Structure formats: C-alpha cells, structure tokens
Amino acid sequence: MGDATRLLEVTDGKTLTMAGARLVVVRGPDAGASVRLESEETTVGTGAGATLVLTDATVSRHHVSLQALADGWLVTDLDSTNGTRLDGRRIRAAYVAPGDKIQLGATTLRLEADKRAVDLALSERGSFGRLIGKSIAARRLFALLERVAPETATVLLSGETGSGKDLAAEALHEAGPRAAGPFVVVDCGALVDNLLESELFGHEKGAFTGAVSARAGAFEQADGGTLFLDEIGELPRDLQPKLLRVLERREIRRIGAIEPRAVDVRILAATNRDLKVAVNQGLFREDLFHRINVVSIRVPPLRERMDDVPLLAEHLWREQTGDPHEVLPDALRSAFLAYHWPGNVRELRNKVERAAMLVRAGRYTDALSGIGEVRLDAPFPFREAKAAAIESFERTYLKALLERARGNISEAARIAAMDRVHLTRLVQKHQLGKR
C-alpha cells in the first residue's frame, strides 16, 4: 500500500510519529460515529471495552482490531460471529489504507486519513531490566514499561511465545515501588485444575486428600509484592470467577478455610492468546478480561525488531563463551539475520547455545545449518563454508518456490521439475512446511 512506509516514522530520535487516521461509520445503526486512532491498537465491537463501541446487534462484542505496524494498518477479525469483510471480501487479517471500507455485520466503516499525527514516546535506553534492544519496537516497549512501572495498576502483557513477556514482568516489578517485596510467578498453563486452585489460594490441613499440612498460596506468598500470572489465557473457566473475586475484594480464602485473608499484591498477567477472541468464544470471562486489562502492553515478536538480532545474539554468545569481549562470527550473524524466528528470543537463545557448542567442537557446518542464509566469506574452512552455502541456497530457493506455488507441494514439484518425495524431504529438512 502506498502509505505503508510512512505510517510510523521516527522524527527526532525520541518520538515515534504515527500518521493520523480515523474510523468512520458510514453505514449501519451508528452511522456518523467515528473514532480517532490514537494508539497502536484500536478495537471495534459492542462491548464496553472497545475503542469504538457500536450498537449493531450483528456486531460481536470484540469484533475487529486495527493495529499500527511498520507495514501499515493491519485489520484482524477477532473470531467474530458474522465475520469481517474488506471491500466485500471476507478476511481473517489484511492491511488497509485510507479509503478502504470494512464491513462488520450490518455496519460499514471507512478508514480516513487525519491531518493530525500521533506522537508516541520512545525510550532513550537500550535496556529495561534484562530486556535489551535498540530497535524502534524495543524502545517503544521500554517507554511503555517505564511509564507503568511506578504505578500499581494491573498490567496485561500480550505477545507470542518466547517474545520476553516474563522478562518484561520481572522488569516491571524490579523498577516499581514493590521491588523490595516478593515476585511470585504462577504458570496457569502448567498445572492441572485441582492443583492450580491450591497453588493460587492455598489450602488448610486436611482440606483434601494429600493436604497433610496447611499451605499458603501464591497470593499470600506475594503479599507486599507482585504476583505474575503467566499464560492467564489457560486459566480454567471454573477458576475464573474465583480469581475475579480475589482481584475485586483483595482477599483470598484458602481451600478448606472459613475466614478470608486480606492480601496486598500487584497483579501482572501475560498471555500468548488474544483474550478478546477467547471472550468471543466463551472461553474467558469478559468481566475478568476487563479487570486484568487495565493497562495493556504488547511485547513485539522478534521479526518486528530484527535490528536487535545481532545485539541479542552477541549478548547470548558472550554468555555461552564466558568471554565478555567475544565477537559473534560474521557467518552466524548473517545466518541469524536471514532467519524468520518463529520461536522469538527463546529460539534465538537456543540456537546460539547450540551454535556455540558445535563451534567449540569444530562442527562449523552443523552450527550454520538450518538457521538462514550464510555469507560466502565466512571465516571457516572451505569444505564447511561450501556445505553451509549449499544449505543456504536450498533454503532460499525452497522458500521462493513454495511462495510461488502457494504452499502446494505438487505444484512446487512441477515448477522445479523435482520428484515430489524428494522435495517433501527437503521442505521437512529446512522446516518450511505449514506452521
């Protein structure tokens, strides 16, 4: 789209300027209503928490979101009942430009340019806690974290698995007024239902089989500090009203106890799911969503902050080698920059750890394979560099081939004049199949 490259620009080194835009209702019960897009995400629906609240009964409570990205405005359907259409075509997600019309049920919206740009703060720091980065996306994240760290408001951290939500939560605690208090983590997706309730609220002796002694739960353990509820989207439906009650009353009742206990904790939560979609699907209570979504911060995936890959990789490389002055080999740097990082920073850490181990063992080809494109001037023996270059060629060729064939292996084999079985093995080898 023509405006994509100008949607987000850094103006003075300290400010990210977002091109001005408005959503205008041009058809439907709310015709004439509009909202200015003033943050990185704007939501539309009939729910009270939407940025643009509609009254159209054919529109879901959380129907669609518009997200400001470097490539433009990304409109995403939130698993709505009646779907979302862009100029008449049903979409799951698509980029939109000023002038485009978006249909939600009986309502039609139009994205319009607004002369007034929106200024978004950027941090001047290159780190926040154990998070590091100098990219625009990282500095924007740090600015948001810096702003909310001194507060006591509940924060919901969203983002893909491995993007660093846990480090963001830890950094918020350490930079906040409760830093001297405990930081307690509960992974809501790692425990079975009956254990999770005890983990959160504790139990009295004899409350159930195996309860041989009384035990304080996470809320009591975090008293005076911070409780981090990781992967809160996995919280069982029957526990959600109990958690909501605790968040509203700031008191817990241990399993088997009669009297409640007051608790003073700051709540941080994280999820790799879009909870607005979970609300639409009936998997997550809307009242609980609003209670934990007081401040929402999105942790960007690594592919949106590729400028940070060399910095992160070298930091992790030095951790592995134990030498604070060790330089990441150019071949690995190039390979890491060519990779798409579906597993984000966690995957980068694993690949750096693996590469360091293989380089120490002299297995240079293995260290480079399966990461991405490789520079031909890599400082490795000819045989290893040649093998790595072949690996890089195969991966680059296959990616382009699959894109041309739209993921159809049979069509890709025909275009490449290759045996389908052999092509399938190569695709599996380079992990290029559907994700």
QUIKAKA-V189020 format. One record per residue. N is the residue number from 1. RES is the residue in one small letter. SS is DSSP state (@ for helix, = for strand, . for the rest). PSI is psi in degrees with one decimal (NA if undefined). D_CENTER is the distance of its C-alpha to the mean C-alpha in Angstrom with 2 decimals. Layout:
n & res & ss & psi & d_center
N & RES & SS & PSI & D_CENTER
N & RES & SS & PSI & D_CENTER
//
This chain:
n & res & ss & psi & d_center
1 & m & . & 149.1 & 24.50
2 & g & . & -32.8 & 26.80
3 & d & . & 0.0 & 24.85
4 & a & @ & -42.7 & 21.54
5 & t & @ & -12.9 & 22.38
6 & r & @ & 7.3 & 23.48
7 & l & . & -43.4 & 20.71
8 & l & = & 123.1 & 19.27
9 & e & = & 143.3 & 21.82
10 & v & = & 120.2 & 22.47
11 & t & . & -49.4 & 25.92
12 & d & . & 15.5 & 27.30
13 & g & . & -16.2 & 24.93
14 & k & . & -9.4 & 23.70
15 & t & = & 134.9 & 22.50
16 & l & = & 116.8 & 20.05
17 & t & = & 125.4 & 22.03
18 & m & = & 130.0 & 20.61
19 & a & . & 138.8 & 23.27
20 & g & . & 143.3 & 24.68
21 & a & = & 157.2 & 24.33
22 & r & = & 150.3 & 25.36
23 & l & = & 124.8 & 24.94
24 & v & = & 132.3 & 28.45
25 & v & = & 113.2 & 29.69
26 & v & = & -10.4 & 32.54
27 & r & = & 141.7 & 33.46
28 & g & . & 179.8 & 33.40
29 & p & . & -24.7 & 34.42
30 & d & . & 23.2 & 32.47
31 & a & . & 132.7 & 33.82
32 & g & . & -21.5 & 33.96
33 & a & . & 151.9 & 30.98
34 & s & = & 165.5 & 28.34
35 & v & = & 139.7 & 25.45
36 & r & = & 136.5 & 24.52
37 & l & . & 105.6 & 20.94
38 & e & . & 2.6 & 20.47
39 & s & . & 177.4 & 16.76
40 & e & . & -20.8 & 13.65
41 & e & = & 133.7 & 13.30
42 & t & = & 134.3 & 16.45
43 & t & = & 150.8 & 17.06
44 & v & = & 135.2 & 20.36
45 & g & = & -176.2 & 22.07
46 & t & . & -7.2 & 24.95
47 & g & . & 151.3 & 23.13
48 & a & . & -23.3 & 23.99
49 & g & . & -3.1 & 20.48
50 & a & . & 151.1 & 20.03
51 & t & . & -44.3 & 20.50
52 & l & = & 108.5 & 23.27
53 & v & = & 124.0 & 25.09
54 & l & . & 162.8 & 27.36
55 & t & . & 0.0 & 30.31
56 & d & . & 119.8 & 30.41
57 & a & . & -15.0 & 30.76
58 & t & . & 0.2 & 29.35
59 & v & . & 136.0 & 25.95
60 & s & . & 163.9 & 23.38
61 & r & . & -43.4 & 22.23
62 & h & . & 95.0 & 18.70
63 & h & . & -48.9 & 19.64
64 & v & = & 152.7 & 17.57
65 & s & = & 149.6 & 15.03
66 & l & = & 123.7 & 15.52
67 & q & = & 131.9 & 12.89
68 & a & = & 113.9 & 14.36
69 & l & = & 169.1 & 13.32
70 & a & . & -32.7 & 15.71
71 & d & . & -6.9 & 17.16
72 & g & = & -168.6 & 17.93
73 & w & = & 121.3 & 17.17
74 & l & = & 117.4 & 15.03
75 & v & = & 130.3 & 16.41
76 & t & = & 127.1 & 14.80
77 & d & = & 133.5 & 16.96
78 & l & . & 47.6 & 15.64
79 & d & . & 46.3 & 17.98
80 & s & . & 161.3 & 20.85
81 & t & . & -45.0 & 24.36
82 & n & . & 2.5 & 26.09
83 & g & . & 172.8 & 23.43
84 & t & = & 137.4 & 22.69
85 & r & = & 139.9 & 24.97
86 & l & = & 113.2 & 24.99
87 & d & . & 41.8 & 28.65
88 & g & . & -13.1 & 29.70
89 & r & = & 129.3 & 27.36
90 & r & = & 135.2 & 24.93
91 & i & = & 157.0 & 21.35
92 & r & . & -43.7 & 18.00
93 & a & = & 141.5 & 16.23
94 & a & = & 154.3 & 18.15
95 & y & = & 142.7 & 18.65
96 & v & = & 156.1 & 21.34
97 & a & . & 160.2 & 23.88
98 & p & . & 133.5 & 26.41
99 & g & . & -21.8 & 29.03
100 & d & . & 146.9 & 26.92
101 & k & = & 135.5 & 27.50
102 & i & = & 125.2 & 25.03
103 & q & = & 126.6 & 26.70
104 & l & = & 105.7 & 25.51
105 & g & . & -125.5 & 28.33
106 & a & . & 4.4 & 31.42
107 & t & = & 138.7 & 29.61
108 & t & = & 129.0 & 29.15
109 & l & = & 150.0 & 27.04
110 & r & = & 132.1 & 27.60
111 & l & = & 124.6 & 25.37
112 & e & = & 144.5 & 27.75
113 & a & = & 146.4 & 27.74
114 & d & . & 132.9 & 28.48
115 & k & . & -25.7 & 30.49
116 & r & . & 114.5 & 28.81
117 & a & . & 163.9 & 25.77
118 & v & = & 126.3 & 23.07
119 & d & = & 127.2 & 22.67
120 & l & = & 131.3 & 19.41
121 & a & = & 144.8 & 19.95
122 & l & . & 140.2 & 18.94
123 & s & . & 148.9 & 19.54
124 & e & . & -1.7 & 22.45
125 & r & . & 156.5 & 21.19
126 & g & . & 8.1 & 19.86
127 & s & = & 160.1 & 18.30
128 & f & = & 108.4 & 17.31
129 & g & . & -130.5 & 18.30
130 & r & . & 1.5 & 17.28
131 & l & = & 134.3 & 14.46
132 & i & = & 151.6 & 16.19
133 & g & . & 150.0 & 15.92
134 & k & . & 0.8 & 18.12
135 & s & . & 164.1 & 16.18
136 & i & @ & -42.5 & 15.95
137 & a & @ & -41.4 & 12.15
138 & a & @ & -42.6 & 12.64
139 & r & @ & -31.9 & 15.69
140 & r & @ & -42.3 & 14.21
141 & l & @ & -45.9 & 11.64
142 & f & @ & -38.2 & 14.77
143 & a & @ & -41.7 & 16.85
144 & l & @ & -42.4 & 14.85
145 & l & @ & -40.8 & 14.91
146 & e & @ & -37.6 & 18.57
147 & r & @ & -38.7 & 19.43
148 & v & @ & -14.2 & 18.39
149 & a & @ & -42.2 & 19.33
150 & p & . & -9.1 & 23.05
151 & e & . & 177.7 & 22.62
152 & t & . & 5.2 & 22.73
153 & a & . & 148.7 & 20.52
154 & t & . & 137.6 & 17.98
155 & v & = & 132.6 & 14.37
156 & l & = & 116.8 & 11.37
157 & l & = & 120.8 & 8.12
158 & s & = & 153.8 & 5.12
159 & g & . & 165.9 & 1.50
160 & e & . & 158.8 & 3.31
161 & t & . & 132.9 & 6.65
162 & g & . & 4.6 & 8.22
163 & s & . & -13.5 & 6.04
164 & g & . & 22.5 & 8.40
165 & k & @ & -36.8 & 7.78
166 & d & @ & -38.1 & 11.35
167 & l & @ & -34.3 & 12.78
168 & a & @ & -42.0 & 11.67
169 & a & @ & -44.7 & 13.40
170 & e & @ & -42.6 & 16.29
171 & a & @ & -38.0 & 16.73
172 & l & @ & -42.7 & 16.90
173 & h & @ & -47.3 & 19.56
174 & e & @ & -26.3 & 21.47
175 & a & . & 0.7 & 21.65
176 & g & . & 178.9 & 22.68
177 & p & . & -9.5 & 26.09
178 & r & . & 19.1 & 25.59
179 & a & . & -30.3 & 25.06
180 & a & . & -14.0 & 28.43
181 & g & . & 178.3 & 27.50
182 & p & . & 152.8 & 25.73
183 & f & = & 107.2 & 22.01
184 & v & = & 132.3 & 21.63
185 & v & = & 131.8 & 18.71
186 & v & = & 121.2 & 18.76
187 & d & = & 104.6 & 16.60
188 & c & . & -14.3 & 17.12
189 & g & . & -0.6 & 16.53
190 & a & . & -7.8 & 18.97
191 & l & . & 147.5 & 22.15
192 & v & . & 159.8 & 24.47
193 & d & @ & -48.8 & 25.25
194 & n & @ & -30.2 & 28.53
195 & l & @ & -31.1 & 27.31
196 & l & @ & -40.2 & 24.21
197 & e & @ & -42.8 & 26.54
198 & s & @ & -37.9 & 28.72
199 & e & @ & -40.4 & 25.86
200 & l & @ & -48.1 & 24.75
201 & f & @ & -11.2 & 28.22
202 & g & . & 178.1 & 30.68
203 & h & = & 160.0 & 34.02
204 & e & . & 160.2 & 37.73
205 & k & . & 131.4 & 40.15
206 & g & . & 8.0 & 41.26
207 & a & . & -27.8 & 38.57
208 & f & . & 168.5 & 37.98
209 & t & . & 126.1 & 39.21
210 & g & . & -10.9 & 38.16
211 & a & . & 78.1 & 37.70
212 & v & . & -12.7 & 40.48
213 & s & . & 161.2 & 39.51
214 & a & . & 150.4 & 37.59
215 & r & = & 132.7 & 34.02
216 & a & . & 139.3 & 31.81
217 & g & . & -177.4 & 28.32
218 & a & @ & -36.4 & 25.07
219 & f & @ & -43.6 & 25.84
220 & e & @ & -39.3 & 29.23
221 & q & @ & -31.7 & 28.06
222 & a & . & 4.2 & 25.63
223 & d & . & 126.8 & 28.43
224 & g & . & -2.4 & 28.61
225 & g & . & -136.6 & 25.17
226 & t & = & 137.2 & 21.53
227 & l & = & 121.8 & 20.14
228 & f & = & 112.8 & 16.51
229 & l & = & 94.5 & 15.66
230 & d & = & 143.7 & 12.90
231 & e & . & 53.0 & 11.58
232 & i & @ & -19.6 & 13.72
233 & g & @ & -16.0 & 13.09
234 & e & @ & 1.2 & 15.46
235 & l & . & 126.5 & 18.16
236 & p & . & 146.5 & 21.36
237 & r & @ & -35.6 & 22.75
238 & d & @ & -17.3 & 25.99
239 & l & @ & -16.8 & 24.45
240 & q & @ & -44.3 & 22.49
241 & p & @ & -31.4 & 25.70
242 & k & @ & -40.4 & 26.73
243 & l & @ & -41.8 & 23.56
244 & l & @ & -42.3 & 23.98
245 & r & @ & -40.5 & 27.59
246 & v & @ & -42.6 & 26.81
247 & l & @ & -33.2 & 24.37
248 & e & @ & -38.6 & 27.07
249 & r & @ & -16.5 & 30.08
250 & r & . & 42.4 & 28.75
251 & e & = & 149.3 & 30.93
252 & i & = & 159.9 & 30.61
253 & r & . & 117.1 & 33.19
254 & r & . & 152.1 & 33.33
255 & i & = & 126.1 & 34.08
256 & g & . & -4.4 & 37.87
257 & a & . & 157.9 & 38.33
258 & i & . & -45.2 & 40.25
259 & e & . & 141.2 & 39.41
260 & p & . & 163.5 & 35.96
261 & r & = & 132.3 & 34.75
262 & a & = & 142.2 & 33.22
263 & v & . & 145.8 & 29.99
264 & d & . & 95.1 & 28.56
265 & v & . & 151.8 & 24.89
266 & r & = & 136.1 & 21.83
267 & i & = & 126.1 & 18.89
268 & l & = & 137.9 & 15.30
269 & a & = & 156.2 & 12.92
270 & a & = & 150.6 & 9.44
271 & t & = & 145.2 & 8.02
272 & n & . & 3.7 & 5.98
273 & r & . & 156.1 & 8.34
274 & d & . & 107.4 & 9.27
275 & l & @ & -22.1 & 12.13
276 & k & @ & -38.1 & 14.12
277 & v & @ & -42.4 & 14.61
278 & a & @ & -35.3 & 15.57
279 & v & @ & -45.4 & 18.03
280 & n & @ & -34.5 & 19.53
281 & q & . & -3.4 & 20.00
282 & g & . & 14.8 & 21.73
283 & l & . & -17.2 & 19.52
284 & f & . & 131.4 & 18.43
285 & r & . & 135.2 & 20.97
286 & e & @ & -36.9 & 20.58
287 & d & @ & -35.8 & 22.46
288 & l & @ & -38.7 & 20.21
289 & f & @ & -47.5 & 17.09
290 & h & @ & -30.7 & 18.94
291 & r & @ & -33.7 & 20.08
292 & i & @ & -12.9 & 16.76
293 & n & . & 37.7 & 15.13
294 & v & . & -48.8 & 17.65
295 & v & = & 126.2 & 15.28
296 & s & = & 127.5 & 11.73
297 & i & = & 125.5 & 9.43
298 & r & = & 125.8 & 6.06
299 & v & . & 115.9 & 5.02
300 & p & . & 147.8 & 5.33
301 & p & . & 162.1 & 5.56
302 & l & @ & -31.3 & 9.18
303 & r & @ & -18.2 & 10.82
304 & e & @ & -0.7 & 10.40
305 & r & @ & 49.6 & 12.14
306 & m & @ & -23.9 & 14.76
307 & d & @ & -21.1 & 17.36
308 & d & @ & -11.0 & 16.03
309 & v & @ & -49.7 & 16.54
310 & p & @ & -40.4 & 20.29
311 & l & @ & -47.1 & 19.95
312 & l & @ & -44.1 & 17.53
313 & a & @ & -42.4 & 19.61
314 & e & @ & -38.9 & 22.82
315 & h & @ & -46.3 & 21.77
316 & l & @ & -35.8 & 20.92
317 & w & @ & -43.1 & 24.09
318 & r & @ & -32.8 & 26.22
319 & e & @ & -40.5 & 24.95
320 & q & @ & -40.4 & 26.07
321 & t & @ & -20.5 & 29.36
322 & g & . & 7.0 & 30.20
323 & d & . & 112.9 & 31.45
324 & p & . & -9.7 & 29.92
325 & h & . & 2.0 & 31.58
326 & e & . & 137.5 & 30.63
327 & v & . & 133.0 & 29.41
328 & l & . & 128.4 & 26.90
329 & p & . & 141.7 & 29.05
330 & d & @ & -38.0 & 28.81
331 & a & @ & -41.6 & 28.44
332 & l & @ & -39.5 & 25.33
333 & r & @ & -47.2 & 23.90
334 & s & @ & -41.6 & 24.64
335 & a & @ & -42.4 & 23.29
336 & f & @ & -37.8 & 19.93
337 & l & @ & -24.8 & 19.71
338 & a & @ & -10.8 & 20.65
339 & y & . & 158.3 & 18.02
340 & h & . & -9.6 & 14.84
341 & w & . & 61.7 & 12.71
342 & p & . & -25.8 & 11.08
343 & g & . & 6.0 & 10.67
344 & n & @ & -149.8 & 9.25
345 & v & @ & -33.2 & 11.15
346 & r & @ & -40.9 & 12.41
347 & e & @ & -38.3 & 14.01
348 & l & @ & -44.3 & 15.41
349 & r & @ & -44.0 & 16.99
350 & n & @ & -40.6 & 18.53
351 & k & @ & -35.2 & 19.89
352 & v & @ & -43.3 & 21.34
353 & e & @ & -43.9 & 22.96
354 & r & @ & -45.1 & 24.39
355 & a & @ & -40.7 & 25.64
356 & a & @ & -41.1 & 27.31
357 & m & @ & -43.7 & 29.07
358 & l & @ & -37.2 & 30.33
359 & v & @ & -40.2 & 31.50
360 & r & @ & -30.1 & 33.42
361 & a & . & 0.0 & 35.04
362 & g & . & 10.9 & 35.97
363 & r & . & 72.8 & 33.92
364 & y & @ & -40.2 & 32.57
365 & t & @ & -45.5 & 32.08
366 & d & @ & -34.0 & 30.00
367 & a & @ & -30.3 & 27.84
368 & l & @ & -22.7 & 27.10
369 & s & . & 145.4 & 26.94
370 & g & . & 10.9 & 23.86
371 & i & . & -49.0 & 21.70
372 & g & . & -161.0 & 22.57
373 & e & . & 150.2 & 25.45
374 & v & . & 136.2 & 27.99
375 & r & . & 139.9 & 30.40
376 & l & . & -12.9 & 34.02
377 & d & . & 26.9 & 35.27
378 & a & . & 138.7 & 33.40
379 & p & . & 54.3 & 35.59
380 & f & . & 163.2 & 36.21
381 & p & . & 150.4 & 39.36
382 & f & @ & -46.5 & 40.16
383 & r & @ & -44.7 & 39.75
384 & e & @ & -40.7 & 36.25
385 & a & @ & -38.4 & 35.19
386 & k & @ & -46.1 & 36.72
387 & a & @ & -40.4 & 34.98
388 & a & @ & -37.9 & 31.59
389 & a & @ & -38.2 & 32.38
390 & i & @ & -42.2 & 33.29
391 & e & @ & -43.6 & 30.01
392 & s & @ & -42.4 & 28.22
393 & f & @ & -46.9 & 30.53
394 & e & @ & -46.2 & 29.96
395 & r & @ & -45.1 & 26.18
396 & t & @ & -44.1 & 26.45
397 & y & @ & -45.9 & 29.21
398 & l & @ & -38.9 & 27.53
399 & k & @ & -45.8 & 24.32
400 & a & @ & -39.1 & 26.61
401 & l & @ & -46.8 & 28.82
402 & l & @ & -35.2 & 26.21
403 & e & @ & -42.7 & 24.89
404 & r & @ & -37.3 & 28.55
405 & a & . & 4.5 & 29.20
406 & r & . & 37.5 & 26.03
407 & g & . & -0.8 & 25.24
408 & n & . & 111.4 & 28.74
409 & i & @ & -42.1 & 30.19
410 & s & @ & -43.1 & 33.77
411 & e & @ & -39.6 & 33.55
412 & a & @ & -40.4 & 31.97
413 & a & @ & -37.6 & 34.84
414 & r & @ & -44.9 & 37.36
415 & i & @ & -42.8 & 36.09
416 & a & @ & -5.3 & 36.04
417 & a & . & 46.6 & 39.33
418 & m & . & 157.2 & 37.91
419 & d & . & 133.9 & 38.48
420 & r & @ & -39.5 & 35.71
421 & v & @ & -44.0 & 35.60
422 & h & @ & -41.7 & 35.39
423 & l & @ & -42.1 & 32.58
424 & t & @ & -42.2 & 30.62
425 & r & @ & -39.8 & 31.09
426 & l & @ & -41.0 & 29.90
427 & v & @ & -42.4 & 26.73
428 & q & @ & -38.6 & 26.08
429 & k & @ & -41.5 & 27.03
430 & h & . & 7.1 & 24.45
431 & q & . & 50.0 & 21.75
432 & l & . & 9.8 & 21.57
433 & g & . & -177.8 & 21.91
434 & k & . & 139.5 & 19.71
435 & r & . & NA & 16.31
//
